[in-house]
């Protein structure tokens, strides 16, 4: 699995540079299919909610698949696993985030990486832009990461980028966020059985 993720990191920039979108998407589909063989999906209301947040971030012209998985990938931050056109989101991320805006910030970070923001600083800055343009509080990603160990440098970059956003009414959370968290908690207490 680690080899698959490392190879993806080397292949994706080549596709982006040459503009071979069809090949990139086909490669993403193959990688997603292989990745699914090693994960367990968590289908249902929480996954539908995740897709709505993803569509809000990407807009109507982007067609990405957002899939909620029971597996706990992504290190301490529980970052989604990304392939061209696909985001696999650990259910644990939904439980660890404190608001829809924090979840949107983490999804925006994954989207930024997929869109070619190669290093962490560039992805963090781009995530702030993506979240803010979708109406989410751009400071929410920093709020989430601040609760995790040894991420002070990332938090500082995000806070700086967020300060550059034009203030407005930001989305924070909806009742759907709490419902999705409850769905995941309930599935976890059942030992992840069923859908």
N, C-alpha and C positions, 0 to 999 in steps of 0.2 A: 504494500500500500504506500509506504513512504517513497519507494522508487517511482511509483505512478505520479505522486504529487511533485516530486523533484523534476521529473521529465516534463510535466506540464509547465512548470515555471520556466523551463528553457524553450519550449516550443511556442507558447502563446505569444511572446513578443515578436517572433519571426512572422507568424500569421498576421499580426497587427501591422507590422511594418510593410509587408508586401500587399496588404489589402485583400487577402484571400478569405473573405468572410465566410463563404460557403465551406471551405476546407476547415476553417477554424470551428465553425458550428458542428460540422460532421465529427471532428476530433473531440469536441466537447461531448457530443452524444455518446461516442464510444467510451470515453473516460467515465461519464456518468453511469453508463450501463455496467461497466466493470466495478465502479465504486459501490453501486447498489448491491452487488453480490456479497459485499462485506459489511453491509449495514442493515439495520432494521428500521423500516419506516414507522412513523406515528401519524397515521391518517386520521382525518376527522376535522372537527371544528377548529382546532388550533392551527392546523395546516392551512385551512381556508383563510383564517385570519392573517397568517403569515403571508400568504399570497396577496391579500389586499394591501398590506403594508408595502410589500415589494412593488406592486403595480403603482402605488402612490409615489414611491421613490423614482421609479424608472420612467413613468409616463406611459401613455397609450401606445407609443410606437415601438417599444421594446418588448420582446417576447422571451422572457426568461422563465425557467422552471424553478420554483421555490419548493423545496421538500424538507419536511420536518423529520428528523431521525432521532431514534432513541439513543444512539451511540454518542459517546462523550468525546468528541474531537475538539481541536482548536486551542489546546493548552489552557492556561489559566484564564484567558479571556473568553474561551468557548467560541472562537471565531468560526464563521461558516467555512466550509470547504467549497472552493469555487472551481468550476470548469467553464469553458465558453458556453454561455447560455444557461448554466445551472448553478444554483446555490443550495447546498445541503446544510441545513441549520440544526445544530444540536438542540434537542428539547431543553436541555439544561440552560441554554442561553435565555430562553423565554422565562425561566424561573429566576435567573440571576439578575436580569434587568429590572429596574424599578419603575419603568414607565414605557409607554409605546415609543416615546421620543428616544429613549436610550436604546431600545431594540432597533429602531430605525437607524440610529447612528452606527450600530454595529453592522447592520445590513449594508448601509451606505459605504462603510469601509471595505467590505467584501466586494461590492460593486466597483468601487474605485480601483481596487487591485485588478479586477477583471478588465477594466477599461484601460489598463496600462500604467497606472501609478505604481512604478516599480519598487520604490523603497517605502518604508513605514511612514516617514514624514510626509512624502507626497500623497500617499494614500489617506493619511489622517486629514490633511488639508482639503483634499478632494472630497472626502466623506462629509466634512463640514458644509461644503458647497452643495452637495447633493441633498443632504438632509434639510438645509435651509431653503433650498429652492422648492422642496416638497412641502414646506410649511412647518417642519419640525424644528424645535429649539436646537440650534447648532451647539449649544453648550452641554447638551444631554450626553453626548459620547464621552466628554471629559468627566462628567459626573459619574458615569458607570465605571470608567477606568480608574478613577480616583479611589474607589473602594477596593481595588485589587493591588497586590504587592508589587513594588519595584517598577511602576509605570509613570513615575513623576515626569520624566522627559516627554513622553507622549502627551500627557495631560497638558503640559505647558504649551506644546505646539498647537494642540486643539483649541485651547483657550485663546491663544493669540489669533488663530484663524477665525474663531467664532466672534471675537471682538470686532473683526472687520466686516461682519454681516450687518446689513441694515436692520435695525430693530423693527419688530412688528409683532402682531399677535401670533404666538407659536402654538402648534399642536403639542400637547403633552401626553395625555392618555385618554382612552375612551373606555367605556364599560367592556368593550370587546377584548381589550388587553387583559383585564382581570378574568374574564371568562376563559380566554385562551390559557392563562396561567393555571386556572383551576382544572381545566381539561388535562393539562400535562401532569399536574400534581395527582389527580385521580388515577391517571394511567400508571404513574410511577408507584403508587400505593398498591395497585393490582399486580405489580411486578411486570409491567409493560405488556400484559396479555391482551390479546385481541387488538382491535383497531383502536 
